[in-house]
Amino acid sequence: MRTLLVILLLLFLALQFRLWFGDGGFIEISELQTTVDTQRERNVALKERNDTLAAEVKDLKTGVDAIEERARTDLGMIKEGETFYQTVEDEPATKR
C-alpha cells in the first residue's frame, strides 16, 4: 500500500510539473497572455494614429483650408495681399 501511495504521489508531482513548467503550462501561457495584451495596446495606439492620418489625408484631398493651413505652418507661405510681420525678441541682458 505504501508503495502504491509513493507511486501515485510521484505521478501527481510529474503531472504538476508538466502543468506548471511544460509546453503550454501555466507559466508559458501567462507570458504569452502578457505579450498579447502588450500587442493589443500597441495595435490600439497604431489604429488611432492611422485614423488621424486618414482624416488628415481626406482633408488634404477634399478641402482647401487644410492645404492652406499646411502651406502656412510648414512652408511659411502667405496669401496674396497679406503683409508679413516678423518680430524679434530682445535677448535678456547678461549679468556682468
Stockholm file with secondary structure:
# STOCKHOLM 1.0

chainA/1-96         MRTLLVILLLLFLALQFRLWFGDGGFIEISELQTTVDTQRERNVALKERNDTLAAEVKDLKTGVDAIEERARTDLGMIKEGETFYQTVEDEPATKR
#=GR chainA/1-96 SS CHHHHHHHHHHHHHHHHHHHHSTTCHHHHHHHHHHHHHHHHHHHHHHHHHHHHHHHHHHHHHCHHHHHHHHHHHHCCCCTTCCCCCCCCCCCCCCC
#=GC SS_cons        CHHHHHHHHHHHHHHHHHHHHSTTCHHHHHHHHHHHHHHHHHHHHHHHHHHHHHHHHHHHHHCHHHHHHHHHHHHCCCCTTCCCCCCCCCCCCCCC
//
